[in-house]
Amino acid sequence: MKVNIPPEDKYCLTIEEAAAYFNVGIKRLICLLDSPEGADLLLMAGVKRLVKRKKMETFLDKATAI
């Protein structure tokens, strides 16, 4: 049974969900998560990369360019 939860209610988003939600390209998002400044935005679940939504929102609020 798969439950559909809207992205704004999730704690973590997949790379594809985060790219669509934040209007950022997938490659740029992966590059950001691999960088030192994006390390606290990332949660690894096995080999799956998840983006912490609230921390990403705070990061983007403070950023002038990514």
N, C-alpha and C positions, 0 to 999 in steps of 0.2 A: 504494500500500500504506500503510494507516494503522496506526500502532502505538499501542496503548493502554498508557499508563504511568500507574500510580496517582499521585494528587496528592502524596502524601508523598514520592515519588521525583523529582518535577520541581523544577527550579530556579525557574521562573516559572510562574504560573498566570494563566489568563484571568480577566476580571472575574467571570464566572459561576462558574468553578471556585473562585475565592478567596472569593466570597460564601458558597458552600455549605460550603467547607472551614473557614472561620473563623466561620461562623454570623453574618454581618453582612449587612445589606441592600445590594443593588446600588447604590442611590442614595447611601447613606451611604459606601460604599467609594469611589465615584467622587468624592464631595465630599472625602474624606480624601486621595485621591491628587492632587487639584487644589490642596490646601492646601500651604503651605510646609513644614509638619512631615512631610508624606507624600511630599515630592518624591523622597527617596532610596529609597522603596519602589517607585517606578514605573520601568518600562522600556518605552520606545516602540519597537515594531517596525513601522515605517511609520506607519499610523494606528491600529494595534492597541495597546491598553494591556495591559501584563502586570504582574503583581504579583510582586515578589521574595519568595518564600515565607519563607525564613529571616529576612530583615530584618523582614517583617511579623510573624512569630512573636515576635521580640525586641521589636518596637514594642508589641505587645499585652501582652507580659509586664510591661512597664514602665507601661503605661497603666492608669488607674483608670476612665476613661470615654472613649468615643469618640463 
